[in-house]
Amino acid sequence: MSLDRRSFLANTATIGAGLWLESHLAAQRPAHASTSSFSTDPVALVPLGKHLKATRIGIGFGMRAFNRQSNLTRRGLEHAERVVRYAYDAGIRLFDNADLYGSHQYVARALRDKPRDSYVLVTKVWFHPSGIPEEDRTDADKAVQRFLKELNTDYIDLVQIHCMMNGQWTDTMRRQMDLLEDLKQKGLIRAHGVSCHAVSALEAAAESDWVDVVHARVNHLGTKMDDKPEVVMPVLKRIHDSGKGVIGMKIVGEGAFRNDPALRDRAIEFAIRSGCVDVMIVGFELPEEIDDFKQRVASTLEKLASVA
């Protein structure tokens, strides 16, 4: 069967990524499996940088998110509340928000009767043009004060600068970084960091002592990532080795692997065996997606533990 040039290149890229994955996994030991404390619990608490602990799986609102809407919020408040509460009851204790997603009120409502110290709240401040109303694109200290009210909480566990796309962000965002550090010193936030959408931004995060936790796009095929896995993963290793937490997003390729169980399994194994992804964020939209992902993580952990 003949292939056009685009199909040939796509197939070649997939094969190349697969070969690199096999080589990478063969060289990696299962994350944390060398210690007696290794747990195969898919929602076990794990360190997330130096200041936080969170469950290995988190639920995020960032799926197709912009202008304070996402796939989950578009389904309505009642549905979103049901999914968030189901995630909590399933043992997930990290809830990933952003001003851009418009998710604060949904999470606050869903968790209103849960002990505040039983879960981790993450959110992000948006500084790019458009995406949120212009009057809300304020300095980080004012934004966080609003977030506290929207989330109905006295503190936020992690606040990040959202969607940095170049290596100069630690210069251009210096004022916002200082404001977030002041909020951390006051106890209004427990940690701060950045979500990155470029390798150069990840490189800057690796060099910054200010960063506590990084959001990074991670999967075995490089789908919706900033570059090929062989380019991104060494930078994430540097970030993690320096004591910073790493939250992996796009684990299932922003839904690209949704209908392929084998790809989901390989993506999960890739993230866990990398040794530099602490938490995997997924934009669950249905309770059954939570059950499926949780079971696949458990199976992967059991597999890795058996060969440790």
C-alpha positions in Angstrom: 0.0 0.0 0.0 1.4 3.4 -0.9 1.7 6.2 1.6 1.6 9.9 0.9 4.4 12.0 2.3 2.4 13.3 5.3 1.4 9.7 6.3 4.9 8.5 5.8 6.4 11.2 8.1 3.7 10.7 10.7 4.3 6.9 10.8 8.1 7.5 10.9 7.7 9.9 13.8 5.6 7.4 15.7 8.0 4.5 15.1 10.9 6.8 16.2 9.1 7.7 19.4 8.4 4.1 20.1 12.0 3.0 19.7 13.1 5.8 21.9 10.5 4.8 24.5 11.7 1.2 24.6 15.3 2.4 25.0 14.3 4.9 27.7 12.2 2.4 29.7 14.8 -0.3 29.5 17.3 2.1 31.1 15.0 3.2 33.9 14.3 1.6 37.2 10.8 1.8 38.5 10.3 5.1 40.3 10.8 4.7 44.0 10.6 0.9 43.7 14.0 0.4 45.3 12.7 1.4 48.7 10.5 -0.6 51.1 8.1 2.3 51.2 7.1 1.9 47.6 3.3 1.8 47.3 1.2 0.4 44.5 -1.7 2.5 45.6 -2.7 4.7 42.6 -3.8 7.5 44.9 -1.0 7.3 47.4 0.3 10.6 48.8 3.7 11.4 47.2 6.0 14.4 47.7 5.4 17.3 45.2 8.5 19.4 45.6 9.7 20.5 49.0 6.5 22.0 50.4 3.6 19.8 49.3 2.3 16.2 49.2 -0.4 15.2 46.8 -2.0 12.0 45.3 -0.4 10.4 42.3 -3.5 11.2 40.3 -5.1 14.6 40.0 -8.2 15.9 38.2 -7.8 18.9 36.0 -10.3 21.4 34.4 -7.9 22.4 31.6 -9.4 20.2 28.8 -10.1 22.5 25.8 -10.1 25.4 28.3 -10.2 29.1 27.4 -12.4 32.1 28.3 -13.3 30.5 31.6 -14.8 27.5 30.0 -13.6 23.9 29.6 -15.1 20.6 28.6 -16.1 19.8 32.1 -17.7 23.2 32.9 -19.6 23.2 29.6 -21.4 20.1 30.9 -22.9 22.2 33.7 -22.4 22.8 37.4 -24.4 19.8 38.5 -22.4 17.4 36.3 -19.1 18.9 37.2 -19.9 18.7 40.9 -20.7 15.1 40.5 -17.4 14.3 38.8 -15.3 16.2 41.3 -17.0 14.6 44.2 -16.6 11.2 42.6 -12.9 11.9 42.2 -12.6 12.8 45.9 -14.5 9.7 47.0 -12.2 7.7 44.7 -9.2 9.0 46.7 -8.0 11.7 44.4 -6.9 14.7 46.4 -5.4 17.1 43.9 -7.7 19.5 42.1 -6.1 21.5 39.3 -7.7 24.8 38.4 -6.9 28.1 36.7 -8.5 31.5 36.3 -8.6 30.7 32.6 -10.6 27.6 33.1 -13.4 29.2 35.1 -13.4 26.3 37.5 -13.1 27.8 40.9 -16.8 28.0 41.7 -17.3 24.4 40.6 -14.5 23.0 42.8 -15.6 25.2 45.8 -19.1 23.9 45.5 -18.1 20.3 45.1 -15.7 20.3 48.1 -17.7 22.6 50.4 -18.2 19.9 53.0 -14.8 18.3 52.8 -12.0 19.0 55.3 -9.8 21.6 53.8 -6.6 19.8 54.9 -7.7 16.7 53.1 -7.1 18.0 49.6 -4.6 20.1 47.5 -5.9 23.1 45.5 -3.8 24.2 42.5 -4.6 27.3 40.4 -2.9 29.6 38.0 -2.7 33.3 37.2 -3.2 34.3 33.6 -1.2 37.3 32.2 -1.6 36.9 28.4 -3.9 39.2 26.4 -7.5 37.8 26.1 -8.7 34.7 27.7 -10.2 36.4 30.7 -11.8 39.9 31.1 -9.3 42.7 30.9 -10.2 44.0 34.3 -9.3 40.7 35.9 -5.8 40.7 34.5 -4.3 42.2 37.6 -1.1 41.7 39.5 -0.8 38.3 41.2 -1.5 39.5 44.7 -4.9 40.9 43.7 -5.7 37.9 41.6 -5.0 35.5 44.5 -7.2 37.5 46.8 -10.0 37.0 44.4 -9.2 33.3 44.0 -9.4 32.8 47.8 -13.0 34.0 47.7 -13.9 32.1 44.6 -12.5 28.9 46.1 -14.0 29.6 49.5 -10.7 28.9 51.3 -8.2 30.6 53.6 -5.2 29.4 51.6 -4.3 27.9 48.3 -1.7 25.1 48.2 -0.1 26.0 44.9 -0.4 29.1 42.6 1.4 29.1 39.3 2.2 31.6 36.6 0.2 30.2 33.7 1.4 29.1 30.3 4.9 30.5 30.0 6.2 30.1 26.4 9.8 31.5 26.4 13.0 31.4 28.3 12.7 35.0 29.4 9.7 34.5 31.7 11.8 34.7 34.9 12.7 38.2 33.8 9.4 39.5 32.5 7.4 37.9 35.4 9.9 39.0 38.1 7.3 41.4 39.8 4.7 38.7 39.8 7.2 36.2 41.2 8.0 38.6 44.1 4.3 39.1 44.8 3.7 35.4 45.0 6.7 34.9 47.3 5.2 37.6 49.6 1.9 35.7 49.6 3.8 32.5 50.4 5.5 34.2 53.4 2.1 35.4 54.6 0.7 31.8 54.5 -1.9 32.6 51.8 -0.3 30.2 49.5 1.9 27.3 50.3 4.0 27.0 47.1 4.4 28.8 43.8 5.6 27.8 40.4 4.9 27.8 36.6 3.1 26.0 33.9 5.3 25.7 30.8 4.4 25.4 27.1 7.9 25.6 25.6 11.2 23.8 26.3 12.9 27.2 26.7 10.4 27.9 29.5 11.2 24.6 31.1 14.9 25.3 30.9 14.3 28.6 32.7 12.3 26.8 35.4 15.1 24.4 35.9 17.5 27.2 36.6 15.1 29.2 38.9 15.4 28.8 42.7 12.0 30.5 42.9 10.1 27.6 41.3 8.6 25.1 43.7 6.4 23.1 41.2 6.3 22.9 37.4 3.4 21.9 35.2 4.8 20.1 32.1 3.3 18.3 29.1 4.4 14.7 29.2 3.6 11.5 27.2 5.5 8.8 25.4 4.7 9.9 21.9 5.2 13.7 22.3 1.5 14.3 21.5 0.5 17.9 22.4 4.0 18.3 24.0 6.5 21.1 23.7 9.0 18.8 21.8 9.9 15.2 21.4 10.1 13.2 24.7 13.9 12.8 24.2 14.2 16.6 24.3 11.7 17.3 27.1 12.5 14.5 29.6 16.1 15.4 30.3 15.0 18.9 31.2 12.3 17.5 33.5 14.9 15.3 35.1 17.0 18.3 35.9 13.9 20.1 37.3 13.0 17.1 39.5 16.6 16.4 40.6 16.8 20.0 41.9 14.0 19.3 44.4 11.2 20.8 42.4 7.8 19.1 42.0 6.6 18.1 38.6 2.9 17.8 37.6 2.5 16.0 34.3 -0.3 17.1 32.0 -1.4 15.8 28.6 -0.6 12.3 29.9 -3.2 10.9 27.5 -2.4 13.4 24.8 -5.3 15.8 25.6 -7.7 12.9 24.9 -5.8 11.6 21.8 -5.4 8.2 23.5 -8.9 8.1 24.9 -10.0 5.3 22.6 -6.8 3.3 22.7 -6.2 1.3 25.9 -2.8 0.2 24.9 -1.6 3.8 24.3 -3.1 4.8 27.7 -1.2 2.0 29.4 2.1 3.0 27.7 1.6 6.7 28.5 1.0 5.9 32.2 4.0 3.6 32.4 6.2 6.2 30.6 5.2 8.9 33.2 5.7 6.6 36.2 9.0 5.1 35.0 10.4 8.4 34.1 11.1 9.0 37.8 10.5 12.7 37.3 6.7 13.0 37.2 5.2 13.2 40.7 1.6 13.7 39.8 -0.4 12.9 36.7 -3.2 15.4 35.9 -6.1 14.2 33.7 -9.1 16.1 32.5 -11.7 13.5 33.6 -15.2 14.3 32.3 -17.0 11.1 33.5 -16.8 9.0 36.6 -16.0 5.9 34.6 -12.9 7.6 33.2 -11.6 8.0 36.7 -12.2 4.4 37.5 -10.4 3.3 34.3 -7.4 5.5 34.8 -7.0 4.6 38.4 -7.1 0.9 37.6 -4.5 1.3 34.9 -2.2 3.2 37.2 -2.6 0.5 39.9 -1.8 -2.2 37.3 1.3 -0.4 36.1 2.5 0.1 39.7 2.0 -3.5 40.5 3.9 -4.5 37.3 6.8 -2.3 38.1 6.9 -3.4 41.7 7.1 -7.0 40.7 10.2 -6.5 38.6 12.0 -4.1 41.1 
